[in-house]
Amino acid sequence: MGLKFGNLERMRHVITYSLSPFEQRAFPNYFSKGLPNVWRRFRAQVFIVAPPLLVGYLIYDWGTDEFERLKRKNPADYENDE
């Protein structure tokens, strides 16, 4: 056949465009537009995401402490043992 993997089939009426990796900029406008956009999106979502996470953590912490407390033996039950 002579065709290599990835080019096993001819596709008609499909146009692909590509840009040379030598002509691309890896991080264009990273500091001028990227970081302010991250900060803006963080501020918009923090009050939506943080309260449920905080409540979930507090419930988990309370449950863990309560389990450890209930797991302990009562010293008053063993006062008269010799």
N, C-alpha and C positions, 0 to 999 in steps of 0.2 A: 504494500500500500504506500509506503513512504511517508505517511503522515505521522506526526509526533503527538504525544499526549497533550490535550488541550486544543488541538486543531484536527480532531478526528472527523468532524462533520462540517460541511460547508453550510453557512447560514446566509441566506439571501435577504436583502433589504434590511440588514441590520448594520447601522453605522456606529462605530465606536470612536471616541476621541480620547486622547491622552496628552498629558503634558510631561515633558522631559523632567526627570528628577533634578537635573542641573538648573532648571529654570524655576524651580519652586523655592519658596522661602519657608523654612521649617516653623518659625514662630513669628509671623508677621503681626505687628501691633499687640504683642503679648502683654507688655506693661501698660501701654496707653489705653487699650480697650478691654483686654482680657481680664485683668485683675479687678478693675472697677465693676465689670459685669458680674464677676463671681461674688463680689461684696454685695451688690444690689440684689442678686438672686438669693443669697444667704439671708439678708435682712428680711426679704419678703416671705421666706418660708420658715424662719426659726421659731416664730410664735405659733405656727401650725404644727410643727413636728416635735418641738421640745416638750410641751406640757404632757402629751401622752407618754413620751419616753420617761420623763421624770416620775409620773404617777406609777408607771410600770416598775421602775427601779425601786421606788419606795415600797410598793407592795411586795416585791421580791425580797427586799432586805428585811421587812417586817416578818414575812413568812419564814425566812431562814433563821432569824433570831428566835421566833416563837417555837420553831421545831427544835432548836438546840435547848431552849428552856424546858420544853416538855420532855425531852429525852433524859434529863438529869433525874437522879434518884432523890427522893425526899429524905433528908437526914433525920427527920423526926421519926421515921419508921424504924430506925435502927439504933435508937438510944439505949435500949435495954439489952442489946445483944452482947454476949461475952465471947 
